[in-house]
């Protein structure tokens, strides 16, 4: 599945960095869109993993923004993403 910029909302500019993860079924499209709209790109993920191992990625994705989690706090999703980056 390849994502394009047609019909994208503001904040979706980072979505193209996640295409490889979608093609390898590391994350579903809904999670990729949520990641992109949160302002995160693949570069941010790599930095988080480099700086804090698994906890860095967990902290980045499960950070509280208001009453909601930034992207996801599901351990399976975070584990899949971490394994993809290593």
C-alpha positions, -999 to 999 in steps of 0.1 A, spaced: 0 0 0 15 33 -11 2 66 3 0 97 -18 -5 133 -8 -39 137 -26 -66 146 -2 -43 148 28 -50 170 58 -27 194 74 0 174 93 0 145 69 33 156 53 52 130 74 30 102 60 53 94 31 82 85 55 60 56 68 53 40 35 79 13 40 64 4 74 30 1 58 43 -21 30 59 -44 55 27 -44 76 45 -31 107 16 -7 113 -19 -3 99 -28 27 78 -49 42 106 -19 42 130 4 56 103 -20 85 97 -22 91 134 16 92 137 19 116 108 -8 139 121 9 140 155 39 156 137 61 126 139 82 111 110 104 81 108 134 103 117 118 110 151 113 73 158 149 65 150 161 93 173 139 80 201 152 45 198 188 56 195 185 77 227 164 55 250 163 20 235 127 7 237 116 31 264 124 61 241 99 49 214 74 39 241 76 74 257 73 92 223 43 72 211 24 70 244 30 105 255 -2 121 269 -16 150 249 -45 164 269 -65 134 279 -55 112 250 -23 92 241 -3 108 213 -3 78 190 -7 45 208 1 28 241 -5 -7 228 26 -28 236 22 -50 205 22 -20 181 52 -4 199 71 -37 199 65 -41 161 77 -6 154 108 -11 176 117 -43 159 113 -26 125 139 0 135 164 -25 147 
